[in-house]
Amino acid sequence: MAIIGRKRVFRVVATVAMLSVLLLSRVVVGQTQPIAQIPTAPPTQSWEPMADTLRSEVRQLVVVANDEATRESITGSYEEATPGLVGGINEGANLGTIATEIGGVNVSLPVPILTIPGAVYGGLSGTMKREIQEFRDELTEELANAESHPLTNDGLALDVHHNLSRLPQLDTKLIASSVAVPEATDAVLSVAFSDVAIHVEDEEAILTVSAVAELRRNSDGAIVYKRMMQYVDRDTLANWNRNNRALWRDYANFASHYLGRELAAEVFSRILVAHELRPDETSTVRRDRKDKHRFKTKSVTPELAWTFALREEGENSSSAKRVKGSAISYDVEVYDDHRLIYSRKRIAEPRHVIGGELEPCMSYRWSVRPVFEDGTEVTYGEWMRLESDPENKVKGRNGLVGRTASIAPAYTQDFAALDIKCGRR
């Protein structure tokens, strides 16, 4: 990044309103005619997984990162004595991505700059404004360096492809946007991070990362399904800034992890079925007396167990009937506060002994999901989550909403907790 005097100068580029949705609708990989000439049905708006009838039409799928955008350049400096860029942080909603001059090469962020609504900003104290601005500046600088964070469109496309490549009913390819789509392709799935935003409530800063997936039929370029997902977590500014913004990096890691697998699941791999999935005790894992969703163990190789059962009210649904005719296995995952540290796929029984040693004096989060294999097709149920408060259920309809990032990442907050006692056994 070039430094002029003592100032780091950025070129700030404005984006069209609602960049996340509108720009994606303009991008078609390998289309044979202009989009304006193609009669298209309106994309799905119900935020439900893609319909089975539509899924059955797609067998040859291409996944591509969508990096296209229409941008308008504006210039500003982060170290000028202003509350924000180009006239103030209250104009954040009109600011786009950051581009930096690195050795004469223009490098642009794949996501819009962190924004704060002007109405919120105007009611804050001068000290709070400075803290928010410093926090936003530091995060924006990190976002400008694609090597230091996971929120890149290429990384998102790789995650989506990785999750879809496990489905035997799909032949999934990952290609660059400049590569021609194979003629036999049924559909093209383009994915992109579309926004990173800050919202402030009292002393807390709420971070939101949004991502969009758009499925186009390859034969005529028609949009047949579109889905936006969000990953939201909150904490105090002091906690976000502590330890050189370590909490932000954990947040970004989990946002990338969650959004990549969630977009893949919503579009192709998840089946909705009314079921009960709960953690159980074993000979090495005991339930905490005060918290039924927290478990304790003396073993560093504990045995985890769970119960899966269809609910009566869902037994007659088409999904339930399909599940009843399927072979059921389970995927298991264990997380620490920073990342996924253990996983096993397609476990036949509803119990599993951890195949590696966990660390004593540590607390982990773990979950399972059912895997349904029906002939040549594989689909998944939802990951086992504990009951969250009604407010989060409403807010989380379009994604996942955390409650306190420093307690546990939003993705794992509602997973069963496992405390390993100190000492070895």
ZIURQUI-V175859 format. One record per backbone hydrogen bond with DSSP energy under -0.5 kcal/mol. CO is the residue of the C=O (numbers start at 0). NH is the residue of the N-H. E is the energy in kcal/mol with one decimal. If there is no record, write none. Layout:
CO,NH,E ; CO,NH,E
//
This chain:
1,8,-0.6 ; 2,4,-0.6 ; 3,6,-2.3 ; 6,3,-2.1 ; 6,8,-0.7 ; 7,77,-1.0 ; 9,11,-0.7 ; 9,75,-1.7 ; 10,98,-2.3 ; 11,73,-2.9 ; 12,95,-0.6 ; 13,71,-1.6 ; 15,18,-0.7 ; 17,20,-1.0 ; 17,21,-2.1 ; 18,22,-1.7 ; 18,23,-0.5 ; 20,24,-1.2 ; 22,25,-1.5 ; 22,26,-0.5 ; 23,26,-1.1 ; 25,27,-0.6 ; 27,29,-0.6 ; 33,36,-1.5 ; 34,37,-2.0 ; 36,38,-0.6 ; 37,39,-0.5 ; 50,54,-2.3 ; 51,55,-2.4 ; 53,56,-1.0 ; 54,57,-1.6 ; 56,58,-0.6 ; 58,60,-0.6 ; 58,170,-3.1 ; 59,185,-2.7 ; 59,186,-1.5 ; 60,172,-2.5 ; 61,188,-3.3 ; 62,174,-2.0 ; 63,190,-1.9 ; 64,66,-0.9 ; 68,70,-0.6 ; 69,15,-0.5 ; 71,13,-3.0 ; 73,11,-2.0 ; 75,9,-1.5 ; 76,79,-0.7 ; 79,81,-2.4 ; 84,87,-0.5 ; 87,90,-1.7 ; 88,91,-2.1 ; 88,115,-0.5 ; 89,117,-0.5 ; 90,93,-2.1 ; 91,94,-1.7 ; 95,112,-2.6 ; 96,12,-2.7 ; 97,108,-2.0 ; 98,10,-2.0 ; 99,101,-0.8 ; 99,106,-1.9 ; 100,1,-1.8 ; 100,102,-0.6 ; 101,104,-1.9 ; 103,105,-0.5 ; 104,101,-2.1 ; 104,106,-0.5 ; 106,99,-2.0 ; 114,197,-2.2 ; 116,120,-2.3 ; 117,121,-2.5 ; 118,122,-0.5 ; 119,122,-0.9 ; 120,123,-1.7 ; 124,128,-2.5 ; 125,129,-2.1 ; 126,130,-2.2 ; 127,131,-2.7 ; 128,132,-2.7 ; 129,133,-2.7 ; 130,134,-2.3 ; 131,135,-3.0 ; 132,136,-2.9 ; 133,137,-2.5 ; 134,138,-2.3 ; 135,139,-2.7 ; 136,140,-2.3 ; 137,141,-1.9 ; 138,142,-2.6 ; 139,143,-1.5 ; 141,144,-1.3 ; 143,145,-0.8 ; 144,147,-2.0 ; 145,148,-0.7 ; 149,151,-2.0 ; 151,155,-2.2 ; 152,156,-2.6 ; 153,157,-2.1 ; 154,158,-2.2 ; 155,159,-2.6 ; 156,160,-2.6 ; 157,161,-2.5 ; 158,162,-2.1 ; 159,163,-2.2 ; 160,164,-2.3 ; 162,165,-0.7 ; 163,166,-1.8 ; 165,167,-0.7 ; 166,169,-1.6 ; 169,171,-0.8 ; 170,60,-2.3 ; 172,62,-3.2 ; 172,174,-0.5 ; 175,178,-1.7 ; 181,184,-1.7 ; 185,217,-2.2 ; 185,218,-0.5 ; 186,61,-2.0 ; 187,189,-0.7 ; 187,215,-2.5 ; 188,63,-2.4 ; 189,213,-2.5 ; 190,65,-2.6 ; 191,211,-2.8 ; 194,209,-2.5 ; 196,207,-2.1 ; 198,205,-3.7 ; 200,203,-2.6 ; 202,236,-1.6 ; 203,200,-2.2 ; 204,206,-0.6 ; 204,234,-1.4 ; 205,198,-2.2 ; 206,232,-1.9 ; 207,196,-2.4 ; 208,230,-2.3 ; 209,193,-2.5 ; 209,194,-1.2 ; 210,228,-2.7 ; 211,191,-1.8 ; 212,226,-2.7 ; 213,189,-2.6 ; 213,215,-0.5 ; 214,223,-2.5 ; 214,224,-1.3 ; 215,187,-2.6 ; 216,220,-2.0 ; 221,216,-2.8 ; 221,223,-0.5 ; 224,214,-3.1 ; 226,212,-2.9 ; 228,210,-2.5 ; 229,399,-2.1 ; 230,208,-2.2 ; 231,401,-2.8 ; 232,206,-2.6 ; 233,404,-2.9 ; 234,204,-3.1 ; 235,239,-2.3 ; 236,240,-2.1 ; 237,241,-1.0 ; 239,247,-0.6 ; 240,243,-0.6 ; 240,244,-0.9 ; 241,245,-1.4 ; 241,246,-0.6 ; 244,248,-1.5 ; 245,249,-2.0 ; 246,250,-2.5 ; 247,251,-2.8 ; 248,252,-2.2 ; 249,253,-2.5 ; 250,254,-2.5 ; 251,255,-2.3 ; 252,256,-2.2 ; 253,257,-3.1 ; 254,258,-2.5 ; 255,259,-2.0 ; 256,260,-1.7 ; 257,261,-2.6 ; 258,262,-2.3 ; 259,263,-1.4 ; 260,264,-2.1 ; 261,265,-2.8 ; 262,266,-2.0 ; 263,267,-2.3 ; 263,268,-1.5 ; 264,269,-2.4 ; 265,49,-2.5 ; 268,379,-3.0 ; 270,272,-0.6 ; 272,274,-0.6 ; 273,310,-2.0 ; 275,308,-1.9 ; 277,306,-2.6 ; 279,304,-0.6 ; 284,281,-2.4 ; 285,295,-3.1 ; 290,287,-0.6 ; 290,293,-1.8 ; 292,416,-2.0 ; 293,287,-3.3 ; 294,418,-2.9 ; 295,285,-2.7 ; 296,420,-2.8 ; 299,357,-3.0 ; 301,303,-0.6 ; 301,353,-2.6 ; 303,351,-2.8 ; 304,279,-2.6 ; 306,277,-1.8 ; 308,275,-3.4 ; 310,313,-1.4 ; 311,314,-1.4 ; 313,316,-1.2 ; 316,320,-2.4 ; 317,321,-1.9 ; 318,322,-2.4 ; 319,323,-2.5 ; 320,324,-1.0 ; 322,325,-2.1 ; 326,372,-2.5 ; 328,370,-3.2 ; 329,346,-3.4 ; 330,368,-1.7 ; 331,343,-2.1 ; 332,366,-2.1 ; 333,340,-2.6 ; 333,341,-1.4 ; 334,364,-2.4 ; 338,335,-2.1 ; 341,333,-2.6 ; 343,331,-2.7 ; 346,329,-1.6 ; 348,350,-1.7 ; 349,305,-2.0 ; 351,303,-3.3 ; 351,353,-0.5 ; 358,361,-0.8 ; 361,419,-3.2 ; 363,417,-2.9 ; 364,334,-3.2 ; 365,415,-1.3 ; 366,332,-2.4 ; 367,383,-3.0 ; 368,330,-2.2 ; 369,380,-2.5 ; 370,328,-2.1 ; 370,372,-0.6 ; 371,373,-0.6 ; 371,378,-2.4 ; 372,326,-2.4 ; 372,374,-0.6 ; 373,375,-0.6 ; 373,376,-1.8 ; 376,373,-2.3 ; 378,371,-2.9 ; 379,270,-2.7 ; 388,391,-0.7 ; 388,392,-1.6 ; 389,393,-1.9 ; 390,394,-2.5 ; 391,395,-2.6 ; 393,396,-1.3 ; 394,397,-0.8 ; 395,398,-1.8 ; 397,229,-1.3 ; 399,231,-2.7 ; 403,406,-1.4 ; 403,407,-1.6 ; 408,411,-0.8 ; 408,412,-1.5 ; 411,414,-2.0 ; 413,385,-3.7 ; 415,365,-2.6 ; 416,294,-2.7 ; 417,363,-3.1 ; 417,419,-0.5 ; 418,296,-2.1 ; 418,420,-0.6 ; 419,360,-1.0
//
